[in-house]
């Protein structure tokens, strides 16, 4: 495939990559030389999920779940958060009811930036999920989303790793310690993502 052909078809290839990413949660999807590539999530993503899972389970026990499919009438597709704290009925059949989620956690990968910062939070807020937490091993930062409304969260705070977050989930307050959370490899670290990939007012 020539460079001109790749350039001409790049918008379509990026759309395909986004569709693949939606269907295969947990995979890193990118376009390389005109080919849609899939690879497992990076170690920093997996280790972050493990650490946060341990922290939350110490406080919320079995109400902490990872990579479970959820649905909501306002969504056009089912979503699979990286991790959630919920108060739903474990006996019900999947997909589970998103309205029972108290806290949703997403861990950023390079291919999922828009999904984790914009698309999924918009859906979570529309479903009335009280709090969203985005952890980013590439910028070494956290983003806390609160005050849900149709179309997005009205309150958004962010900061560098190192702080213990006190998260009010309504029925309980949970602590998430971001000190020592895994970081991406040194050559992958960045100060910030391009704003159009993370700002819901621009996407």
N, C-alpha and C positions, 0 to 999 in steps of 0.2 A: 504494500500500500504506500503510495507516494505521499510526500509531505503535503502537497496541495490537496490530495484526496482526503487525508486525515483532517486538515484544517477545515475543509468544506463540510465534513461530516461530524466534526467535533461536537456541535450542539446536540445532535441526535445521540451520539455515543454517551455523552454525559447524562442525557435523559435515561438511556438504557441502564447506565451504572446506578443511577438513583433508584430505578425500579427494582434492579437486582438487590440493592441494599435493603429496600423495604421488605423484600420477600425472604431474604436470608439474614436475619438479625444475628449479630455476633461475627459477621464477616467484614473484613476491610476491603472495600471495592474501589478500584481506580481505573483510569484509562491510560494505558502505556502503549505508545506507538500504534494507536488506532485499535488496540485490543482491550476489551473490558477484562480486568484481572481481579480475581478474588483470592484473599488470603485470610488465615485465622487472625483474630485480634492480637494485638501486641501484648507482650508480657506485662507491661505497665498497666494495661487495662485489666487484665486478669488479676494481678496482685492487688490493685486498688479495690476491685470487687471483693476479694477475699478479706481484706482488712476492714472494709466498711461493713461487710456481713458480720464479722466477729463483733465489731463495736455495737452494732444495732441489736444483735441477738442477745448480748449481755443485758440489754435494757428492755427489749420488746419480745424476746423469746421466739416462739414459732410463728408469730405474726409477720416475721421478716421472710419475704419470698424473693427469689431471683428468676428472671427470664420466664415469667409466666404470661400467657396470652390474656389480654383484657379487651373488652368491647364496651362501647357506649353508643346510644342512639344517634348522637351528634357526630360520630366519627364515620368516615367513609371506608375505613378498614380497621382491622384489629391491630392493636399495638402491643409490643412486648418490651416493657421497661427493663433496664439492667437490674433494678432492685426496687422493692416496694415494702412499705409497712402498711398493713391493712387490718380491717376488723370484719372481714367477710366470712361467709360460710364455706369452709373447706370441703364440704360434701357436695357442693354444687358442681355442675359440669362446666368445663372450660368451653368458651372463654369466660373468665370471671368478670364480675361487675366492677367497672372502674370507679363507681361512686363509693365503694367501700375502701378505697385507697386513702391513707392518711398522709403518706409521704412517698414521693417517687424520686428515684435517684438515677441519673444518667451519667455515664463515663464516656468522655469524648475520645473518638478516633479521628484521624485526618479525613476519612471518607464520610464521617457522620456529623460534621460540624453543624451544618444547617439543621439536620434532624434533631440534634441534641440541644441546640441553643434556641431554635425557632419553631420548627414544625411540631415536634412532640410537645414542648411546653404550651403551645397554642391549643393543642388538643386537650392536654391535661387540664388547663385552666377552664376550657369550655365545659369539661366534665365536672368541674367544681372541686378538683383535687386540691386540698388546702395549701400544700407546700411542694415545691420542686427544688431539687438540689442537683446542680451540674458540677461534676468534678473533671478537671482538665489536666491530664499528666503532661501535656505539651506546653501549656502556658503556666503550669504550676499554680493554678488558681481555682477558686470555687465561685459559684454563682448561686445565690439563694433567691428563689422566686416565691412570692406570697401574694395574698389578696387576689384570688382568681376571679375572672369575669369572662363572659363570652368573648372570645377573640384573643385572650392573653392575660398574663399576670400584670397587675397594676403596680406592684412593688418589686424592685429588683436591686439586690446588693451583691457586690463582688469584692474579692480580696485575694491576696496571695496565700498559698499554703502556709500553715504555721499557727493558725488560730483554732480554738475549740468553739464550734458553733453550737449555740443553744437554740434548738428548733422547736417552736410551739406547734404541735400537730393538732391542737384542739383538745383531745382527750388526754394527752400527755406531752411532756417536754423531753426531747431526746438530745443527747450531746453527741456531736460528731467531731472528733479530733483530726484536723488536717495536717498536724505536725508529722513529718516523716512519711507522708503518703508517697507511693512510688511516682517517679518521674520518667518521662520518655528518655530515650538515649540522647546523649549530649548533642549530637548533630541534628536531632529532630526538635529540640527545644526552640521556642520562639517567644517573643515578647507579647504578641497578640495575633489573633487571626484577622484577616481582612474584615472590615466592619460589615460589609454586605453579607458575610457568612454568619454573623452572630446577632445582628440587630433586627428585631422583628418589625421595626418601622421602615426598614429598607427592602427586605426580601419581598 
